[in-house]
Amino acid sequence: MNQVRLHGDPFGDDAMAAQLRSFLRLALGSGMACALSLAAVRPRPAAAGEREVHLTDGVRPFTVGTRLPPAEVDLLLRAAGNVTAATAPVIVFAPGPARADAAALAGLEWPQAAIVLAVRDGTPAAELLERVRAELRWAGCEHPPHALEERDLAPWLALPRAAAGGPIVHIGNGAADGTDLVVACWRADHAAAGRGLRLVLPAADDAAIEALERQLPAGAGAVEILRSPFEPGQLRDAAAIVLPWRRPGCPRVLVQSLASGRPVCASRYAGTAALLGREGICVPIGGRVAPPAAPLPFAPEPAAVAAAVRRALADVAAGAAVGRRARCHVVEELTRGRPAAPPPAVPRRGADRPTVVVEAPIFEVSSASERALGLAEALRRRGRVDLRLVPRPPFHGDLGCLRRRAPDLESALCRNPGRVDLWLSLGVPPRSARPACRTHALAGDGALGALAWELVPALLHDACAVVVDDEAAARVLAAAGREASAIVVAPPGVDEAMHEHVPADARIVAWKGRRPAVLFCGALAWREGFDVFLRAVLAARQAGQDFAVVVKAMARTVDPDRAALGELVRRFRCTPGTPPLLLVDEELSRDGLAALYRACDVLLHPQRAHGPALPVLEAMACGLPVVAAPGGVAARWAGGPAVARIPCERRPVDPGGAYLGQPWVHEPSAADAGLLLVDALAHLGERRAAALAAAPAVRRQAGWHHAAAAIERLAGVEPAVGEAAAAGQPSAPRELPRVTLPAAPRPVPVAVR
């Protein structure tokens, strides 16, 4: 109860940083638990006379420079490693001009905080401490469902980090707890390697033990069966905990397992979402939700159990990170006697418009953020719903970024909207815990042509509806078993900043000189085909074309299967005979990104995955000729001589994990992509004229209003005049036209190694 969270940058030498450090010392000396939030600390290099401090906010590592003495830095690092309840008061230390924004952002990051208090200049630390204590008394305390007392959690939270190579631990009493699944997984994947298995069976009888022993191989010396209560000592050497529940088991066991700091592989579906709703705190086990009359409500998929255990054991550092996040979750959400959260918003009575929440990671720089903002702007412009915008982690930006990108949306930001009509959760991974709403919709993912088992409970059973980018993703969900009436196609679009009249980026125009510039825009990742892009431009260069290369790297340069290819940029530059390459990796405004498109001459986008391919759509709206793979939302509107399709083959892939169906990608031909690029550069004037002529039609037909109309219908709003005919019947995507490859002999592709 006696706890507080500090929000600010204490590593500087300004007055507000000094105030934060002064309050921290006094609060700790007074017995108050203090946690330092790093969201307000921006990365910066160490200047002359400063030392580097290495930090992490749980998502990304970064460094800051400081002149503070080592003892002060150690104090701050300990505070940054502390954890307090999610409802603890948040005290914001920020300079005057930025104070209001900092307090608003802190409230959005910690929506359950009992109070968010912005500190005035010169407030004495003692006065501030008394104010915090008064707020804690006023707030009172609460006991979340399934939460445990702090003293009961202490032995589990005190467990040291487990050493690699320890046993797999399962706590249960039979089929309902998935004991048979754990034994089968261990026999198939881990017994031969000597990995131990520890079965803690507190209530199993002799018959159950005998049946279990018959499943074990003869002489299974690596198996321990403990008929005793669950205790912290049983996890001291554990490498992972596996709980593939077929029905909700003992919540106490799950909370204690999360508090142990070991990676927990657990069934995640509606029955366990109240405990496992935060992303990254467990390795989820997917499966099917059983019919209402079934004796066991959930059927974990055996392949998903095996994949989860492999994932938990494969990378010790990643498993430890999961365990750390789980411990934080227990302290923040599952400890009794925490400060009480403020009450939710009271629903408006007699509202003439349905309330729609768009929840998304709007304070990060990514395609998911841009798509959420584009959709929210379209909903706001149309004015047919009452829009609320709920940010989800990470919080890497600030309100100033949002004002520059979408100034009309600031007033829609909301900490806790209360019960609403439609709650649309965007971003990856999807939300697993249902919010207070009439209809809960999740964003679907068909990027690999198959559905990961860990997403099956949420997308096929728990959500009321699934929103997808295009018909290809809808087919993936329908093949997995989702009813067609619950699949909503809401294609992403282009915003008003993308048009052919934007002045070209003068920096890029000066850099490229008289040479045409070939552009790549997206994550430097295997799914985006960045390696194919480099091989294609090398092939075009070898064929005698003279051009420059511009690479606009998105902030997320690592795709979900960690196939980041950013190192290839350095290798490309070091290869003799390669075209000059300009890497643009800073954040750009929408106008700045449009200016970048306009400064280049051809977009080459050999995307493998089945995603939306928004750079293709944006480049077309800006009047840029395109050479692209056939997948993505852009294929719906692509046509004419300005767009060339790269020949692709359907290629099965193994991305790791367990999937419902066989994952596959469009594998673009780098050699053919190089030939098409040669042809585009050879006829650049003709292609550019065609692209400029088509740009207005692309903007008209591929605007965000299509997606906004689909979301309005999901919220119960009748289609507007002219939209009724299209309601529920999206037009079939048009394939990009086949372009005859040049007759010139094929250049030999040069591999980048």
C-alpha positions in Angstrom: 0.0 0.0 0.0 2.9 2.4 0.8 4.2 2.7 -2.7 4.7 5.3 -5.5 5.9 5.4 -9.1 8.2 8.2 -10.3 7.9 9.4 -13.9 10.7 11.6 -15.3 14.3 11.8 -16.4 16.6 11.8 -13.4 19.9 11.4 -15.2 20.2 15.1 -16.2 21.5 18.1 -14.2 18.4 20.3 -14.4 16.3 21.3 -11.5 13.5 18.9 -12.1 15.9 15.9 -12.3 17.4 17.1 -8.9 13.8 17.3 -7.4 13.1 13.7 -8.5 16.3 12.4 -7.0 15.7 14.3 -3.8 12.2 12.9 -3.4 13.4 9.4 -4.2 16.0 9.5 -1.4 13.5 10.8 1.1 10.7 8.4 0.1 13.1 5.4 0.3 14.3 6.6 3.7 10.7 6.8 4.9 10.0 3.2 4.0 8.1 3.8 0.8 8.4 1.4 -2.1 9.5 3.5 -5.1 9.6 2.4 -8.8 11.2 4.6 -11.5 9.4 4.5 -14.9 11.8 4.9 -17.8 9.2 6.0 -20.4 10.3 9.7 -20.0 14.0 8.9 -20.4 15.0 9.4 -24.0 18.2 7.8 -25.4 21.1 10.1 -25.8 24.8 9.6 -26.4 27.3 10.5 -23.6 28.8 13.9 -24.2 32.3 15.0 -23.1 32.7 14.4 -19.4 29.7 12.1 -19.1 29.5 8.4 -18.5 27.2 6.0 -20.3 24.4 4.3 -18.4 22.8 1.2 -20.0 19.0 0.9 -19.4 16.1 -1.1 -20.7 12.4 -0.5 -20.4 11.6 -4.2 -20.9 11.2 -3.8 -24.7 14.4 -2.1 -25.9 17.8 -1.5 -24.5 19.2 2.0 -24.7 21.9 4.3 -23.2 21.9 7.8 -21.7 24.8 10.0 -20.8 25.0 11.5 -17.3 27.4 13.4 -15.0 25.9 12.0 -11.8 28.3 10.2 -9.4 28.2 6.4 -9.4 26.4 6.2 -6.1 23.5 8.3 -7.5 23.4 6.2 -10.7 23.3 3.0 -8.6 20.3 4.4 -6.6 18.5 5.2 -9.8 19.2 1.8 -11.4 17.8 0.1 -8.3 14.7 2.2 -8.5 14.3 1.4 -12.2 14.5 -2.3 -11.3 11.8 -2.0 -8.6 8.2 -2.9 -9.2 5.1 -1.4 -7.6 1.4 -2.0 -8.2 -0.2 -0.8 -11.4 -2.5 1.3 -9.2 0.3 3.1 -7.3 0.2 6.9 -7.6 2.3 8.3 -10.4 4.4 11.4 -9.6 5.5 13.3 -12.7 8.7 15.4 -12.7 8.9 17.5 -15.9 9.9 21.0 -16.7 7.1 23.6 -16.9 6.5 23.7 -20.7 6.4 19.9 -21.0 4.6 19.2 -17.6 1.1 18.9 -18.9 2.0 16.6 -21.7 4.2 14.4 -19.5 1.4 14.0 -16.9 -1.1 13.1 -19.7 1.3 10.5 -21.2 2.0 9.0 -17.8 -1.7 8.7 -17.1 -2.2 6.9 -20.5 0.7 4.5 -19.7 -0.6 3.7 -16.2 -4.4 4.0 -16.6 -5.2 2.3 -13.3 -3.0 4.7 -11.2 -4.9 6.0 -8.2 -3.7 9.5 -9.1 -1.3 11.1 -11.5 0.3 14.1 -9.9 2.5 16.7 -11.7 5.1 18.3 -9.5 5.5 22.1 -9.5 8.9 23.7 -9.6 10.5 24.0 -6.2 8.0 21.8 -4.3 9.9 20.5 -1.2 10.3 16.7 -1.1 8.8 16.5 2.4 5.6 18.3 1.2 5.4 16.0 -1.8 5.8 12.9 0.4 2.9 14.0 2.6 0.7 14.7 -0.5 1.4 11.1 -1.7 0.5 9.6 1.6 -2.7 11.6 1.7 -3.6 10.4 -1.7 -2.9 6.8 -0.7 -5.2 7.1 2.3 -7.9 8.7 0.2 -7.7 6.0 -2.5 -8.0 3.1 0.0 -7.0 -0.4 -1.1 -8.4 -3.2 -3.2 -7.9 -6.9 -3.7 -7.9 -8.0 -7.3 -9.5 -11.4 -8.2 -7.0 -14.3 -7.6 -4.5 -12.0 -6.0 -2.3 -13.3 -3.2 -0.9 -11.6 -0.1 2.5 -10.0 -0.3 3.8 -12.3 2.4 2.6 -15.4 0.5 4.3 -14.3 -2.7 7.6 -13.3 -1.0 9.2 -16.8 -1.2 8.4 -17.2 -4.8 9.6 -13.7 -5.8 12.8 -14.4 -3.9 13.8 -17.4 -6.0 17.1 -16.9 -7.7 17.5 -17.1 -11.5 17.4 -20.7 -12.7 20.5 -22.3 -14.2 20.3 -23.6 -17.8 19.7 -27.3 -18.2 17.3 -27.7 -15.3 14.2 -29.9 -15.4 10.7 -29.2 -16.8 8.2 -28.8 -14.0 4.5 -29.6 -14.1 2.0 -29.1 -11.3 -1.3 -30.9 -11.7 -3.4 -34.0 -10.9 -4.4 -35.6 -14.1 -6.1 -35.1 -17.5 -7.8 -31.8 -16.5 -4.4 -30.2 -15.8 -2.8 -31.7 -19.0 -0.4 -34.0 -17.2 -0.6 -36.5 -20.0 0.3 -33.8 -22.5 3.4 -32.8 -20.5 4.6 -36.4 -20.3 4.0 -37.0 -24.0 5.9 -33.9 -24.9 8.8 -34.8 -22.6 9.0 -38.3 -24.0 9.0 -37.1 -27.7 11.3 -34.2 -27.4 13.4 -34.1 -24.3 13.9 -37.5 -22.7 16.6 -38.7 -25.1 18.6 -35.5 -24.4 18.6 -36.1 -20.7 16.3 -33.2 -19.8 14.6 -33.9 -16.4 10.9 -33.9 -15.8 9.5 -33.1 -12.3 5.8 -33.8 -11.8 4.3 -32.2 -8.7 1.0 -34.0 -8.0 -0.5 -32.7 -4.7 -3.8 -34.6 -4.9 -3.1 -37.6 -7.1 -4.2 -41.0 -5.8 -2.4 -44.3 -6.2 -4.4 -45.3 -9.3 -3.5 -42.0 -11.0 0.2 -42.5 -10.1 0.2 -46.0 -11.5 -1.4 -44.9 -14.7 1.1 -42.2 -15.1 4.0 -44.5 -14.5 2.8 -46.8 -17.2 3.2 -43.8 -19.7 6.8 -43.3 -18.7 9.6 -45.2 -20.5 11.2 -48.1 -18.6 14.0 -46.9 -16.3 13.0 -43.2 -16.7 15.5 -42.0 -14.1 15.2 -38.4 -15.1 11.6 -38.3 -13.9 10.6 -37.2 -10.4 7.0 -37.6 -9.1 6.3 -35.6 -6.0 3.1 -36.2 -4.1 3.3 -33.1 -2.0 2.0 -29.5 -1.9 3.5 -27.0 -4.4 6.5 -25.3 -2.8 9.1 -22.8 -4.0 11.9 -25.2 -3.5 10.5 -27.4 -6.2 11.3 -24.7 -8.7 14.8 -23.7 -7.6 16.5 -25.5 -10.5 13.5 -25.5 -12.9 14.1 -24.4 -16.5 10.4 -24.0 -17.4 6.9 -24.6 -15.9 4.3 -26.3 -18.1 0.6 -25.9 -17.4 -1.5 -27.1 -20.4 -4.8 -26.8 -18.6 -7.9 -28.3 -20.2 -10.0 -26.4 -17.7 -9.1 -23.5 -15.3 -7.0 -25.0 -12.6 -5.9 -23.6 -9.2 -5.3 -19.8 -9.7 -2.9 -19.9 -6.8 -0.6 -22.3 -8.6 -0.6 -20.1 -11.7 0.1 -16.9 -9.7 2.9 -18.6 -7.8 4.4 -20.0 -11.0 4.4 -16.6 -12.6 6.0 -15.1 -9.5 8.9 -17.7 -9.6 10.6 -15.9 -12.5 10.7 -19.1 -14.6 9.1 -19.1 -18.1 5.6 -20.5 -17.8 4.0 -22.3 -20.7 0.3 -22.1 -20.1 -3.0 -22.6 -21.8 -4.2 -19.1 -22.7 -7.9 -18.7 -23.6 -10.9 -17.0 -22.1 -10.8 -19.2 -18.9 -7.2 -18.0 -18.0 -7.2 -14.6 -19.7 -7.9 -12.9 -16.4 -4.5 -14.0 -15.2 -2.6 -14.2 -18.4 -4.0 -11.2 -20.2 -0.8 -9.1 -20.4 1.4 -10.0 -23.3 4.9 -11.4 -22.8 4.3 -12.9 -19.3 4.0 -16.5 -20.5 4.6 -18.7 -23.4 1.0 -19.3 -24.6 -0.3 -22.7 -25.5 -3.0 -22.6 -28.1 -5.8 -25.0 -28.8 -9.6 -25.3 -29.4 -12.4 -24.1 -27.2 -14.8 -27.0 -26.6 -18.6 -26.8 -27.1 -20.5 -25.6 -24.0 -21.7 -29.2 -23.1 -18.1 -30.7 -23.2 -16.8 -31.8 -19.8 -13.4 -30.0 -20.4 -13.8 -26.5 -21.9 -10.4 -26.3 -23.6 -8.4 -28.8 -25.8 -4.7 -27.8 -25.9 -3.1 -28.8 -29.2 -0.2 -31.3 -28.5 1.9 -29.6 -31.2 1.3 -26.3 -29.5 2.4 -27.7 -26.1 5.6 -29.1 -27.7 6.3 -25.8 -29.5 5.8 -23.7 -26.4 8.2 -25.9 -24.4 10.8 -25.7 -27.1 10.5 -22.0 -27.2 10.8 -21.6 -23.4 14.0 -23.8 -23.4 15.7 -22.7 -26.7 16.9 -19.3 -25.5 17.8 -19.0 -21.9 18.0 -15.2 -22.0 14.6 -14.9 -23.7 13.1 -17.3 -21.2 14.5 -15.2 -18.3 13.0 -12.1 -19.9 9.6 -13.8 -19.9 10.1 -14.7 -16.3 11.0 -11.2 -15.3 7.9 -9.8 -17.0 5.8 -12.4 -15.3 7.1 -11.3 -11.9 6.4 -7.7 -12.6 2.9 -8.6 -13.7 2.3 -10.4 -10.3 3.5 -7.4 -8.3 1.5 -4.9 -10.4 -1.7 -6.8 -10.9 -2.0 -9.9 -8.6 -1.0 -8.6 -5.2 -3.6 -8.0 -2.5 -3.9 -4.7 -0.7 -2.8 -2.5 -3.5 -4.1 1.1 -3.8 -7.5 1.2 -5.3 -7.9 2.2 -9.0 -10.1 5.1 -9.9 -13.6 4.1 -11.0 -14.2 3.6 -14.8 -15.9 6.3 -16.9 -19.7 6.4 -16.5 -21.4 5.5 -19.8 -23.3 8.4 -21.4 -27.0 8.0 -21.4 -29.1 8.7 -24.5 -26.0 8.9 -26.8 -27.1 9.1 -30.4 -23.9 7.4 -31.6 -22.3 4.2 -30.6 -19.0 4.4 -28.7 -16.0 2.8 -30.5 -12.6 2.3 -28.9 -9.6 1.8 -31.1 -6.8 0.3 -29.0 -3.3 0.3 -30.7 0.4 1.0 -30.1 0.0 4.6 -31.2 3.1 5.9 -29.4 5.5 3.7 -31.4 6.8 4.2 -35.0 5.5 1.3 -36.9 3.0 0.3 -39.6 0.6 -0.9 -36.9 0.6 2.6 -35.4 0.1 4.3 -38.8 -2.8 2.0 -39.7 -4.5 2.7 -36.4 -4.1 6.4 -36.8 -5.3 6.4 -40.4 -8.4 4.4 -39.4 -9.1 6.6 -36.3 -8.8 9.8 -38.4 -11.3 8.4 -41.0 -13.7 7.5 -38.2 -13.3 11.0 -36.7 -13.9 12.8 -40.0 -17.0 10.8 -40.8 -18.5 11.6 -37.4 -20.8 8.6 -37.2 -19.4 7.1 -34.0 -18.1 8.4 -30.7 -14.4 7.6 -31.0 -12.1 6.8 -28.0 -8.4 6.1 -28.6 -6.7 3.8 -26.0 -2.9 3.5 -26.4 -1.2 0.2 -25.7 2.5 -0.3 -25.0 5.2 0.5 -26.0 5.3 4.3 -25.2 8.3 5.4 -27.3 6.8 8.6 -28.6 5.1 11.6 -27.0 2.1 13.8 -27.5 4.1 16.1 -29.7 4.6 13.3 -32.2 0.8 12.6 -32.2 0.0 16.3 -32.7 2.3 16.5 -35.7 0.9 13.3 -37.2 -2.8 13.5 -36.3 -3.7 16.7 -34.3 -7.4 16.0 -34.3 -7.0 12.7 -32.4 -5.5 14.1 -29.2 -8.9 14.8 -27.7 -9.9 11.2 -28.3 -7.2 9.8 -26.1 -8.7 8.0 -23.1 -7.3 6.2 -20.0 -10.3 4.1 -19.1 -13.4 4.5 -21.4 -15.6 2.3 -19.3 -18.1 0.0 -21.1 -18.4 0.8 -24.8 -20.3 -0.6 -27.8 -17.3 -1.7 -29.9 -13.7 -2.3 -28.7 -11.3 -2.8 -31.6 -7.9 -4.1 -30.6 -5.1 -3.6 -33.1 -1.5 -4.5 -33.1 0.5 -7.7 -32.6 0.0 -9.9 -30.6 -3.8 -9.5 -30.2 -5.4 -8.7 -26.8 -6.3 -11.9 -25.0 -8.4 -10.5 -22.1 -11.8 -9.2 -23.1 -12.4 -5.5 -22.1 -15.8 -4.1 -21.0 -17.7 -3.8 -24.2 -20.7 -5.1 -26.1 -18.6 -6.3 -29.1 -14.9 -7.1 -29.0 -13.0 -7.2 -32.3 -9.4 -8.3 -32.9 -7.1 -7.7 -35.8 -6.4 -11.0 -37.7 -3.1 -12.0 -39.2 -2.7 -14.0 -42.3 0.8 -13.0 -43.2 2.1 -16.6 -43.5 -1.1 -18.1 -45.0 -1.8 -20.1 -41.8 -2.8 -19.3 -38.2 -0.5 -19.9 -35.2 -2.1 -22.1 -32.6 -1.4 -19.6 -29.9 -3.8 -17.2 -31.7 -6.5 -19.7 -32.3 -8.4 -19.3 -28.9 -8.6 -15.5 -29.3 -9.3 -15.2 -33.0 -11.5 -18.2 -33.5 -13.4 -18.4 -30.2 -13.1 -15.5 -27.8 -13.4 -12.4 -30.0 -16.9 -11.5 -31.3 -15.4 -10.5 -34.7 -12.0 -10.5 -36.5 -10.9 -7.6 -38.7 -8.6 -8.4 -41.5 -6.8 -6.4 -44.2 -8.0 -8.4 -47.3 -9.8 -11.4 -48.6 -6.6 -13.5 -48.5 -6.4 -13.1 -44.7 -10.2 -13.8 -44.5 -9.7 -17.1 -46.3 -7.0 -18.1 -43.8 -9.4 -17.5 -40.9 -12.3 -19.2 -42.6 -10.1 -22.3 -43.4 -9.2 -22.4 -39.7 -12.8 -22.6 -38.7 -14.0 -19.0 -38.1 -17.5 -18.4 -39.3 -17.6 -16.0 -42.3 -20.2 -13.7 -40.6 -17.6 -12.8 -37.9 -14.8 -11.9 -40.4 -14.8 -8.2 -41.4 -12.6 -7.0 -44.2 -11.4 -3.5 -43.5 -8.6 -2.7 -46.0 -6.0 -0.2 -45.0 -5.7 2.9 -47.1 -3.6 5.9 -47.9 -4.0 9.2 -46.1 -4.3 12.7 -47.5 -0.5 13.4 -47.1 0.3 10.9 -49.9 -0.1 12.7 -53.3 1.8 13.5 -56.4 2.1 17.3 -55.7 4.2 17.0 -52.6 7.6 18.7 -53.2 10.4 16.1 -53.4 12.9 15.7 -50.5 15.7 18.2 -51.4 18.3 16.2 -49.5 17.6 13.0 -51.5 17.4 14.9 -54.8 20.8 16.5 -54.2 22.3 13.2 -53.0 21.2 11.1 -56.1 22.2 13.8 -58.6 21.3 12.9 -62.2 20.8 9.2 -61.4 17.4 7.6 -60.8 16.8 6.4 -57.3 15.4 2.9 -56.5 13.5 2.8 -53.2 12.9 0.2 -50.6 10.5 1.1 -47.8 9.8 -1.2 -44.9 11.4 -3.3 -42.2 14.8 -4.7 -43.1 13.4 -8.2 -42.7 13.0 -11.5 -44.5 9.2 -11.2 -44.7 9.6 -7.9 -46.4 12.0 -9.4 -49.0 14.8 -7.1 -48.2 17.4 -9.7 -49.2 15.6 -10.1 -52.6 15.6 -6.4 -53.0 19.4 -6.2 -52.7 20.0 -9.2 -55.0 17.7 -7.6 -57.6 19.4 -4.2 -57.6 22.8 -6.0 -57.9 21.5 -7.9 -60.9 20.2 -4.6 -62.5 23.6 -3.0 -61.8 25.4 -5.9 -63.4 23.2 -5.5 -66.4 24.6 -2.0 -66.9 22.0 0.2 -65.3 23.3 3.3 -63.4 21.1 4.2 -60.4 21.2 4.9 -56.7 19.5 3.1 -53.9 17.5 4.6 -51.1 16.5 2.4 -48.1 13.8 3.8 -45.8 14.0 1.5 -42.7 11.0 1.3 -40.5 11.5 1.6 -36.8 10.8 -2.1 -36.4 13.7 -3.7 -38.2 13.2 -7.2 -36.6 10.3 -9.3 -37.8 8.5 -11.8 -35.4 10.8 -14.7 -36.3 13.9 -12.6 -35.8 15.1 -12.7 -39.4 16.5 -9.1 -39.3 18.6 -8.3 -42.3 19.9 -4.9 -41.4 23.5 -6.2 -41.4 23.2 -6.6 -45.2 23.2 -2.9 -45.6 26.8 -2.7 -44.3 27.8 -5.7 -46.4 26.2 -4.2 -49.5 28.1 -0.9 -49.1 31.4 -2.8 -48.7 30.9 -4.9 -51.9 32.8 -3.4 -54.9 30.7 -2.3 -57.8 27.4 -1.8 -55.9 25.2 1.3 -56.5 25.5 4.0 -53.9 23.1 3.5 -51.0 21.4 6.0 -48.7 20.0 4.6 -45.5 17.1 6.7 -44.0 16.4 5.3 -40.5 15.1 8.4 -38.7 11.5 9.0 -37.9 9.7 11.0 -40.7 6.4 12.8 -40.6 3.7 11.8 -43.1 4.6 14.8 -45.2 8.3 13.9 -44.9 7.6 10.3 -46.0 5.6 11.5 -49.0 8.5 13.8 -49.9 10.8 10.8 -49.8 8.6 8.9 -52.2 8.5 11.9 -54.5 12.3 12.2 -54.5 12.7 8.6 -55.7 12.0 7.2 -59.1 11.0 3.5 -58.7 9.7 1.5 -55.7 11.0 -2.1 -55.6 8.9 -4.1 -53.1 9.5 -7.9 -53.3 7.5 -8.8 -50.2 7.2 -12.5 -49.3 4.5 -12.3 -46.6 0.8 -11.8 -47.3 0.6 -8.5 -45.5 -0.9 -5.2 -46.6 2.1 -3.9 -48.5 1.3 -0.3 -47.6 4.5 1.2 -49.1 3.2 0.0 -52.5 -0.1 1.8 -52.0 1.5 4.9 -50.7 4.0 5.0 -53.6 1.2 4.6 -56.1 -0.7 7.5 -54.5 2.5 9.7 -54.8 2.8 8.8 -58.5 5.8 6.5 -58.2 6.3 3.5 -60.6 6.3 0.2 -58.8 7.9 -3.2 -59.2 6.2 -5.5 -56.6 5.3 -9.0 -55.6 1.6 -9.8 -56.2 0.5 -10.1 -52.5 -1.0 -7.4 -50.3 -3.8 -4.9 -50.2 -2.2 -2.8 -52.9 -3.1 -5.6 -55.5 -6.8 -4.5 -55.1 -6.0 -1.2 -56.8 -2.9 -1.9 -58.9 -3.2 -1.8 -62.6 -1.8 -0.2 -65.8 1.7 0.1 -67.1 3.0 1.9 -63.9 3.0 -1.4 -61.9 5.0 -4.6 -62.8 4.5 -7.9 -61.0 7.4 -9.9 -59.9 7.0 -13.6 -60.7 6.6 -15.6 -57.4 6.3 -19.2 -56.4 4.4 -20.6 -53.5 6.9 -21.8 -51.0 6.2 -23.7 -47.7 8.1 -22.3 -44.8 8.8 -23.3 -41.2 8.8 -20.1 -39.1 9.0 -22.0 -35.8 6.1 -22.6 -33.5 2.9 -24.6 -34.2 0.5 -23.6 -36.9 -3.0 -24.7 -37.9 -2.2 -25.5 -41.5 1.0 -25.2 -43.5 2.6 -21.7 -43.5 3.7 -20.5 -46.9 5.0 -17.3 -48.6 5.2 -15.8 -52.1 8.9 -16.4 -53.0 9.8 -13.7 -55.5 12.4 -14.3 -58.1 15.3 -12.0 -57.6 16.5 -12.6 -61.1 13.2 -11.6 -62.6 12.9 -8.7 -60.2 16.2 -7.4 -61.5 15.0 -7.7 -65.1 11.8 -5.9 -64.3 13.8 -3.2 -62.6 16.0 -2.9 -65.7 12.9 -2.5 -67.8 11.4 0.1 -65.5 14.6 2.2 -65.5 14.9 1.9 -69.3 11.4 3.2 -69.8 11.3 5.5 -66.8 9.7 8.5 -68.5 6.7 6.4 -69.8 6.3 4.6 -66.4 6.5 7.9 -64.4 3.8 9.5 -66.6 1.5 6.5 -66.2 2.0 6.5 -62.4 1.3 10.2 -62.1 -1.9 9.8 -64.2 -3.1 6.9 -62.0 -2.3 8.6 -58.6 -5.6 10.5 -58.1 -7.6 7.3 -58.8 -5.6 5.4 -56.2 -6.3 8.0 -53.6 -10.0 8.1 -54.4 -10.4 4.3 -54.4 -8.0 3.3 -51.7 -8.8 5.9 -49.0 -9.3 5.0 -45.3 -13.1 5.6 -45.6 -13.5 2.0 -46.8 -12.1 0.6 -43.5 -13.9 3.2 -41.5 -17.3 2.2 -43.1 -16.6 -1.5 -42.2 -15.9 -0.7 -38.6 -19.0 1.5 -38.4 -21.1 -1.4 -39.6 -19.5 -3.6 -37.0 -20.6 -1.1 -34.4 -24.2 -1.2 -35.6 -24.2 2.0 -37.7 -26.3 1.7 -40.9 -24.3 2.1 -44.1 -24.3 5.6 -45.6 -25.9 6.3 -48.9 -23.7 4.8 -51.6 -22.1 2.3 -49.2 -25.1 0.0 -48.7 -24.4 -2.0 -51.8 -20.9 -2.7 -50.7 -21.7 -3.6 -47.1 -20.3 -7.0 -46.4 -19.3 -7.6 -50.0 -15.8 -6.3 -50.6 -14.7 -6.3 -54.2 -12.4 -9.0 -55.4 -8.8 -8.0 -55.5 -7.3 -7.4 -58.9 -4.0 -9.0 -59.7 -1.2 -6.9 -60.8 -0.8 -7.1 -64.6 1.9 -9.4 -65.9 4.6 -7.4 -67.6 6.6 -9.1 -70.3 10.2 -9.5 -69.2 12.9 -7.8 -71.3 14.4 -9.9 -74.0 17.9 -9.0 -72.9 20.0 -12.0 -71.5 19.5 -12.5 -67.9 22.2 -11.1 -65.7 23.7 -13.5 -63.1 22.4 -12.4 -59.7 25.2 -11.5 -57.3 24.6 -12.9 -53.8 25.1 -10.7 -50.8 26.7 -12.7 -48.1 
